[in-house]
Amino acid sequence: MNIGEASKASGVSTKMIRYYEQIGLIAPAHRSEAQYRTYEDTDIHTLRFVRRARDLGFSVEQMKTLLALWHDRARASGDVKAIALEHIAELDRKAAAIAAMTATLRHLASNCHGDGRPDCPILDDFADAPPESDLPEVSARFGRANIG
C-alpha cells in the first residue's frame, strides 16, 4: 500500500510517517520501481504501535527503546514495565505542575473584577513575579521548561 493508505490504516499522518523514517524511529519504507514508498502489514502494525506510544505521551527516544524491546522476543517484561513506571512518574509530575498552574490562575482570575477598570491582578502578578517562580515547571510540551 502507498503512504496515504498506510496513514489511514495506522492513524499516523503521512508527514509523521516520513519524519519517523527520517529520524530512524521506523525502518525506511520499501520503494517501488517508481520510487514510491510501499508498506506491508508489518509496517502498519509498527506504525500503530508508535501511534499508541505517542498517544500515551512517550518521547521519541522512549519509543525507540520500546520498539527495540517489542522486537526482542528474549526481552524481560520487567524492562518494559520499568519504562512504563518511569513514564507514569513523569506524567504525575506534569499533572501536579499543571494542577498548580491551574490553581494559581483560578485564584488570580477570581480576584480580577473583569470589568472596564484597568486594574488587573493577573497582569500585576505576571509583572511582579520573582525570577524563580513558585510553580513547578512543566515540560516545553505544556509551555514551560522541562521537569527535572
Secondary structure, 3 states (H helix, E strand, C coil): CCHHHHHHHHCCCHHHHHHHHHCCCCCCCEECCCCCEECCHHHHHHHHHHHHHHHCCCCHHHHHHHHHHHHCCCCCHHHHHHHHHHHHHHHHHHHHHHHHHHHHHHHHHHCCCCCCCCCCHHHHHHHHCCCCCCCCCCCHHHCCCCCC
